[in-house]
Amino acid sequence: MSRITPSNLFRHELLGLNVKAEYLGHVFSGMVLAESRNMLTILTEKGVKHLPKAQSRFIFTLPDGAVAEYSGLALVGRPHERIKARLRRW
């Protein structure tokens, strides 16, 4: 598998990555626990948060320390289908 970079993150697994998410003016920081078609589940210091992808903005910290910022709209879709799809620019 290729190395995860900010430009190809949407084609990789998000589980285990550190993330900072903004949803409706609230900011949540933590680690990605699970992902479904429309939701990202994040473990924060205050507990587990389920955030809709389409209405959120995500900043991921990659294993090499690089930072990747994505609109949640670009991440909508089942993980195994998203890997095959092209990046949608919104």
HELIX and SHEET records of a PDB file:
HELIX    1   1 LEU A    9  ARG A   11  5                                   3    
HELIX    2   2 GLY A   72  LEU A   75  5                                   4    
HELIX    3   3 PRO A   79  ARG A   82  1                                   4    
SHEET    1   A 6 GLY A  47  PRO A  52  0                                        
SHEET    2   A 6 MET A  39  THR A  44 -1                                        
SHEET    3   A 6 HIS A  26  GLU A  35 -1                                        
SHEET    4   A 6 ASN A  18  TYR A  23 -1                                        
SHEET    5   A 6 SER A  56  THR A  61 -1                                        
SHEET    6   A 6 VAL A  67  SER A  71 -1                                        
END                                                                             
